[in-house]
């Protein structure tokens, strides 16, 4: 286990700063448009099957 994972699991590293938006695989075009319009540090767009 790496040090970073240990910090997250131990509650010593806050991941609340990350903004994650999840889209279904069927909405891939919408996800790409969202990612283009809302990109930036700590902002992620995810396509989930």
PyMOL commands that set and color helices and strands:
alter all, ss='L'
color gray80, all
select helices_A, chain A and resi 3-9+25-37
alter helices_A, ss='H'
color red, helices_A
select strands_A, chain A and resi 19-24+43-48
alter strands_A, ss='S'
color yellow, strands_A
deselect
rebuild
show_as cartoon
